[in-house]
């Protein structure tokens, strides 16, 4: 799995959410985001998209943060990227 592959799917999911007005940070919408990412990125290690990384401040800003953990090569160290969803432009942190 490469960061480029993850970001490609991130753009698709984020655009879908914005076009369909699914940008509100609720448990249901966080599940939608996780399910879409798992479907499009079956080789990732894990996704964390819960109250731990979606604090009250993030919710108030109408954003959703999903932490995607992945391996560059199987058996090597894992990496993560925080994907920020919402109508805020493109945001991600490594």
VMD Tcl script that builds the backbone (N, CA, C; Angstrom):
set m [mol new atoms 282]
animate dup $m
set s [atomselect $m all]
$s set {name element resname resid chain x y z} {
  {N N UNK 1 A 0.853 -1.174 0.000}
  {CA C UNK 1 A 0.000 0.000 0.000}
  {C C UNK 1 A 0.896 1.232 0.000}
  {N N UNK 2 A 0.572 2.194 -0.831}
  {CA C UNK 2 A 1.357 3.425 -0.863}
  {C C UNK 2 A 0.492 4.597 -0.419}
  {N N UNK 3 A 1.160 5.635 0.023}
  {CA C UNK 3 A 0.440 6.859 0.400}
  {C C UNK 3 A -0.314 7.414 -0.797}
  {N N UNK 4 A 0.258 7.314 -1.965}
  {CA C UNK 4 A -0.400 7.812 -3.184}
  {C C UNK 4 A -1.734 7.093 -3.413}
  {N N UNK 5 A -1.768 5.784 -3.191}
  {CA C UNK 5 A -3.010 5.020 -3.352}
  {C C UNK 5 A -4.048 5.454 -2.321}
  {N N UNK 6 A -3.608 5.670 -1.085}
  {CA C UNK 6 A -4.519 6.101 -0.027}
  {C C UNK 6 A -5.095 7.471 -0.348}
  {N N UNK 7 A -4.251 8.404 -0.772}
  {CA C UNK 7 A -4.726 9.758 -1.068}
  {C C UNK 7 A -5.657 9.780 -2.279}
  {N N UNK 8 A -5.414 8.917 -3.254}
  {CA C UNK 8 A -6.307 8.826 -4.412}
  {C C UNK 8 A -7.725 8.472 -3.955}
  {N N UNK 9 A -7.832 7.491 -3.071}
  {CA C UNK 9 A -9.151 7.097 -2.566}
  {C C UNK 9 A -9.727 8.143 -1.618}
  {N N UNK 10 A -8.864 8.790 -0.863}
  {CA C UNK 10 A -9.308 9.880 0.017}
  {C C UNK 10 A -10.034 10.952 -0.784}
  {N N UNK 11 A -9.447 11.373 -1.907}
  {CA C UNK 11 A -10.083 12.406 -2.738}
  {C C UNK 11 A -11.447 11.938 -3.227}
  {N N UNK 12 A -11.543 10.685 -3.661}
  {CA C UNK 12 A -12.823 10.154 -4.138}
  {C C UNK 12 A -13.874 10.167 -3.031}
  {N N UNK 13 A -13.506 9.662 -1.857}
  {CA C UNK 13 A -14.458 9.587 -0.739}
  {C C UNK 13 A -14.862 10.982 -0.287}
  {N N UNK 14 A -13.890 11.879 -0.152}
  {CA C UNK 14 A -14.205 13.239 0.303}
  {C C UNK 14 A -15.127 13.948 -0.694}
  {N N UNK 15 A -14.861 13.812 -1.987}
  {CA C UNK 15 A -15.735 14.434 -2.992}
  {C C UNK 15 A -17.138 13.847 -2.936}
  {N N UNK 16 A -17.249 12.531 -2.754}
  {CA C UNK 16 A -18.563 11.901 -2.624}
  {C C UNK 16 A -19.319 12.473 -1.428}
  {N N UNK 17 A -18.627 12.605 -0.302}
  {CA C UNK 17 A -19.268 13.129 0.902}
  {C C UNK 17 A -19.756 14.556 0.706}
  {N N UNK 18 A -18.919 15.386 0.091}
  {CA C UNK 18 A -19.298 16.783 -0.131}
  {C C UNK 18 A -20.461 16.875 -1.111}
  {N N UNK 19 A -20.389 16.124 -2.220}
  {CA C UNK 19 A -21.456 16.160 -3.222}
  {C C UNK 19 A -22.784 15.694 -2.651}
  {N N UNK 20 A -22.746 14.781 -1.689}
  {CA C UNK 20 A -23.965 14.242 -1.100}
  {C C UNK 20 A -24.271 14.832 0.273}
  {N N UNK 21 A -23.595 15.907 0.611}
  {CA C UNK 21 A -23.818 16.630 1.870}
  {C C UNK 21 A -23.676 15.726 3.088}
  {N N UNK 22 A -22.732 14.799 3.052}
  {CA C UNK 22 A -22.475 13.914 4.191}
  {C C UNK 22 A -21.169 14.376 4.828}
  {N N UNK 23 A -21.187 15.546 5.428}
  {CA C UNK 23 A -19.960 16.070 6.024}
  {C C UNK 23 A -20.102 16.290 7.520}
  {N N UNK 24 A -21.220 15.913 8.084}
  {CA C UNK 24 A -21.427 16.140 9.500}
  {C C UNK 24 A -20.817 15.019 10.320}
  {N N UNK 25 A -20.159 15.367 11.388}
  {CA C UNK 25 A -19.443 14.409 12.213}
  {C C UNK 25 A -20.405 13.767 13.212}
  {N N UNK 26 A -20.995 12.666 12.789}
  {CA C UNK 26 A -21.858 11.862 13.657}
  {C C UNK 26 A -21.320 10.431 13.642}
  {N N UNK 27 A -21.680 9.622 14.630}
  {CA C UNK 27 A -21.233 8.223 14.594}
  {C C UNK 27 A -21.634 7.510 13.298}
  {N N UNK 28 A -22.827 7.778 12.800}
  {CA C UNK 28 A -23.294 7.128 11.574}
  {C C UNK 28 A -22.433 7.530 10.380}
  {N N UNK 29 A -22.128 8.821 10.271}
  {CA C UNK 29 A -21.340 9.284 9.136}
  {C C UNK 29 A -19.880 8.838 9.245}
  {N N UNK 30 A -19.376 8.726 10.462}
  {CA C UNK 30 A -18.020 8.177 10.617}
  {C C UNK 30 A -17.993 6.729 10.155}
  {N N UNK 31 A -19.057 5.967 10.420}
  {CA C UNK 31 A -19.141 4.582 9.934}
  {C C UNK 31 A -19.185 4.533 8.415}
  {N N UNK 32 A -19.916 5.459 7.791}
  {CA C UNK 32 A -19.977 5.524 6.335}
  {C C UNK 32 A -18.573 5.729 5.772}
  {N N UNK 33 A -17.838 6.662 6.367}
  {CA C UNK 33 A -16.480 6.954 5.900}
  {C C UNK 33 A -15.584 5.730 6.065}
  {N N UNK 34 A -15.617 5.090 7.231}
  {CA C UNK 34 A -14.792 3.894 7.460}
  {C C UNK 34 A -15.131 2.790 6.471}
  {N N UNK 35 A -16.407 2.543 6.267}
  {CA C UNK 35 A -16.818 1.490 5.338}
  {C C UNK 35 A -16.359 1.782 3.917}
  {N N UNK 36 A -16.472 3.034 3.493}
  {CA C UNK 36 A -16.024 3.394 2.146}
  {C C UNK 36 A -14.517 3.203 2.012}
  {N N UNK 37 A -13.763 3.613 3.014}
  {CA C UNK 37 A -12.307 3.460 2.957}
  {C C UNK 37 A -11.909 1.985 2.958}
  {N N UNK 38 A -12.527 1.180 3.832}
  {CA C UNK 38 A -12.205 -0.249 3.862}
  {C C UNK 38 A -12.523 -0.916 2.524}
  {N N UNK 39 A -13.621 -0.495 1.906}
  {CA C UNK 39 A -14.007 -1.071 0.613}
  {C C UNK 39 A -12.984 -0.716 -0.455}
  {N N UNK 40 A -12.542 0.528 -0.477}
  {CA C UNK 40 A -11.629 0.993 -1.519}
  {C C UNK 40 A -10.167 0.673 -1.230}
  {N N UNK 41 A -9.835 0.444 0.035}
  {CA C UNK 41 A -8.453 0.176 0.440}
  {C C UNK 41 A -8.393 -1.114 1.259}
  {N N UNK 42 A -8.627 -2.250 0.615}
  {CA C UNK 42 A -8.725 -3.501 1.378}
  {C C UNK 42 A -7.410 -3.944 2.026}
  {N N UNK 43 A -6.290 -3.406 1.614}
  {CA C UNK 43 A -5.002 -3.864 2.137}
  {C C UNK 43 A -4.460 -3.010 3.275}
  {N N UNK 44 A -5.259 -2.083 3.796}
  {CA C UNK 44 A -4.772 -1.281 4.919}
  {C C UNK 44 A -4.855 -2.086 6.200}
  {N N UNK 45 A -4.090 -1.676 7.189}
  {CA C UNK 45 A -4.058 -2.388 8.460}
  {C C UNK 45 A -5.276 -2.059 9.312}
  {N N UNK 46 A -5.553 -0.757 9.495}
  {CA C UNK 46 A -6.702 -0.367 10.317}
  {C C UNK 46 A -7.110 1.075 10.029}
  {N N UNK 47 A -8.312 1.406 10.469}
  {CA C UNK 47 A -8.830 2.777 10.394}
  {C C UNK 47 A -9.391 3.113 11.762}
  {N N UNK 48 A -8.994 4.248 12.302}
  {CA C UNK 48 A -9.587 4.729 13.553}
  {C C UNK 48 A -10.329 6.019 13.236}
  {N N UNK 49 A -11.616 5.977 13.476}
  {CA C UNK 49 A -12.470 7.120 13.162}
  {C C UNK 49 A -13.556 7.181 14.242}
  {N N UNK 50 A -13.134 7.474 15.466}
  {CA C UNK 50 A -14.071 7.479 16.576}
  {C C UNK 50 A -13.882 8.747 17.411}
  {N N UNK 51 A -14.415 8.727 18.622}
  {CA C UNK 51 A -14.360 9.904 19.488}
  {C C UNK 51 A -12.938 10.232 19.937}
  {N N UNK 52 A -12.039 9.264 19.886}
  {CA C UNK 52 A -10.657 9.516 20.306}
  {C C UNK 52 A -9.944 10.495 19.378}
  {N N UNK 53 A -10.182 10.388 18.092}
  {CA C UNK 53 A -9.538 11.323 17.174}
  {C C UNK 53 A -10.518 12.325 16.560}
  {N N UNK 54 A -11.768 12.280 16.975}
  {CA C UNK 54 A -12.763 13.276 16.573}
  {C C UNK 54 A -13.287 13.958 17.829}
  {N N UNK 55 A -12.484 14.879 18.315}
  {CA C UNK 55 A -12.800 15.579 19.557}
  {C C UNK 55 A -13.932 16.579 19.330}
  {N N UNK 56 A -14.398 17.158 20.401}
  {CA C UNK 56 A -15.478 18.159 20.312}
  {C C UNK 56 A -15.082 19.300 19.381}
  {N N UNK 57 A -13.828 19.737 19.437}
  {CA C UNK 57 A -13.373 20.821 18.554}
  {C C UNK 57 A -13.488 20.426 17.087}
  {N N UNK 58 A -13.101 19.208 16.770}
  {CA C UNK 58 A -13.187 18.722 15.387}
  {C C UNK 58 A -14.645 18.650 14.950}
  {N N UNK 59 A -15.496 18.135 15.824}
  {CA C UNK 59 A -16.922 18.036 15.514}
  {C C UNK 59 A -17.511 19.425 15.297}
  {N N UNK 60 A -17.147 20.391 16.141}
  {CA C UNK 60 A -17.644 21.761 16.002}
  {C C UNK 60 A -17.206 22.400 14.686}
  {N N UNK 61 A -16.052 21.981 14.170}
  {CA C UNK 61 A -15.562 22.493 12.881}
  {C C UNK 61 A -16.171 21.745 11.700}
  {N N UNK 62 A -17.061 20.788 11.985}
  {CA C UNK 62 A -17.751 20.006 10.967}
  {C C UNK 62 A -16.770 19.219 10.097}
  {N N UNK 63 A -15.774 18.626 10.753}
  {CA C UNK 63 A -14.794 17.788 10.075}
  {C C UNK 63 A -14.865 16.383 10.654}
  {N N UNK 64 A -14.298 15.442 9.935}
  {CA C UNK 64 A -14.153 14.070 10.410}
  {C C UNK 64 A -12.711 13.662 10.148}
  {N N UNK 65 A -12.058 13.113 11.166}
  {CA C UNK 65 A -10.689 12.639 11.008}
  {C C UNK 65 A -10.683 11.122 11.063}
  {N N UNK 66 A -10.062 10.524 10.062}
  {CA C UNK 66 A -9.881 9.074 10.016}
  {C C UNK 66 A -8.384 8.795 9.968}
  {N N UNK 67 A -7.885 8.048 10.945}
  {CA C UNK 67 A -6.464 7.660 10.945}
  {C C UNK 67 A -6.341 6.300 10.265}
  {N N UNK 68 A -5.636 6.294 9.141}
  {CA C UNK 68 A -5.430 5.081 8.368}
  {C C UNK 68 A -4.022 4.567 8.643}
  {N N UNK 69 A -3.929 3.345 9.143}
  {CA C UNK 69 A -2.641 2.708 9.396}
  {C C UNK 69 A -2.386 1.703 8.272}
  {N N UNK 70 A -1.188 1.748 7.722}
  {CA C UNK 70 A -0.875 0.899 6.573}
  {C C UNK 70 A 0.586 0.461 6.609}
  {N N UNK 71 A 0.867 -0.561 5.839}
  {CA C UNK 71 A 2.230 -1.059 5.669}
  {C C UNK 71 A 2.702 -0.692 4.270}
  {N N UNK 72 A 3.902 -0.167 4.146}
  {CA C UNK 72 A 4.452 0.073 2.812}
  {C C UNK 72 A 4.774 -1.256 2.144}
  {N N UNK 73 A 5.328 -2.176 2.925}
  {CA C UNK 73 A 5.588 -3.546 2.478}
  {C C UNK 73 A 5.234 -4.469 3.635}
  {N N UNK 74 A 4.640 -5.586 3.295}
  {CA C UNK 74 A 4.215 -6.527 4.328}
  {C C UNK 74 A 5.412 -6.928 5.193}
  {N N UNK 75 A 5.194 -6.913 6.489}
  {CA C UNK 75 A 6.232 -7.323 7.417}
  {C C UNK 75 A 7.129 -6.196 7.893}
  {N N UNK 76 A 6.976 -5.029 7.297}
  {CA C UNK 76 A 7.770 -3.880 7.715}
  {C C UNK 76 A 6.979 -3.033 8.705}
  {N N UNK 77 A 7.619 -1.989 9.169}
  {CA C UNK 77 A 6.985 -1.053 10.099}
  {C C UNK 77 A 5.717 -0.467 9.485}
  {N N UNK 78 A 4.713 -0.235 10.342}
  {CA C UNK 78 A 3.497 0.379 9.813}
  {C C UNK 78 A 3.573 1.901 9.935}
  {N N UNK 79 A 2.807 2.571 9.097}
  {CA C UNK 79 A 2.754 4.022 9.025}
  {C C UNK 79 A 1.300 4.440 9.175}
  {N N UNK 80 A 1.095 5.722 9.435}
  {CA C UNK 80 A -0.287 6.186 9.456}
  {C C UNK 80 A -0.385 7.566 8.825}
  {N N UNK 81 A -1.598 7.859 8.381}
  {CA C UNK 81 A -1.925 9.176 7.853}
  {C C UNK 81 A -3.295 9.542 8.413}
  {N N UNK 82 A -3.445 10.790 8.868}
  {CA C UNK 82 A -4.735 11.296 9.329}
  {C C UNK 82 A -5.411 11.996 8.164}
  {N N UNK 83 A -6.539 11.472 7.739}
  {CA C UNK 83 A -7.312 12.060 6.646}
  {C C UNK 83 A -8.416 12.917 7.245}
  {N N UNK 84 A -8.527 14.148 6.799}
  {CA C UNK 84 A -9.525 15.082 7.319}
  {C C UNK 84 A -10.600 15.257 6.253}
  {N N UNK 85 A -11.814 14.845 6.597}
  {CA C UNK 85 A -12.942 14.920 5.676}
  {C C UNK 85 A -13.815 16.107 6.026}
  {N N UNK 86 A -14.419 16.678 4.998}
  {CA C UNK 86 A -15.325 17.801 5.168}
  {C C UNK 86 A -15.103 18.800 4.062}
  {N N UNK 87 A -15.889 19.827 4.055}
  {CA C UNK 87 A -15.804 20.849 3.018}
  {C C UNK 87 A -14.765 21.893 3.428}
  {N N UNK 88 A -13.533 21.437 3.614}
  {CA C UNK 88 A -12.477 22.297 4.121}
  {C C UNK 88 A -11.280 22.381 3.196}
  {N N UNK 89 A -11.411 21.782 2.022}
  {CA C UNK 89 A -10.245 21.632 1.166}
  {C C UNK 89 A -9.530 20.358 1.554}
  {N N UNK 90 A -8.452 20.095 0.876}
  {CA C UNK 90 A -7.722 18.860 1.105}
  {C C UNK 90 A -6.806 19.006 2.304}
  {N N UNK 91 A -6.919 18.074 3.247}
  {CA C UNK 91 A -6.077 18.084 4.440}
  {C C UNK 91 A -5.674 16.666 4.789}
  {N N UNK 92 A -4.404 16.476 5.066}
  {CA C UNK 92 A -3.948 15.213 5.631}
  {C C UNK 92 A -2.632 15.471 6.331}
  {N N UNK 93 A -2.349 14.684 7.357}
  {CA C UNK 93 A -1.087 14.790 8.075}
  {C C UNK 93 A -0.467 13.412 8.178}
  {N N UNK 94 A 0.839 13.399 8.147}
  {CA C UNK 94 A 1.571 12.123 8.249}
  {C C UNK 94 A 2.103 11.966 9.652}
}
mol reanalyze $m
mol bondsrecalc $m
mol representation Tube
mol addrep $m
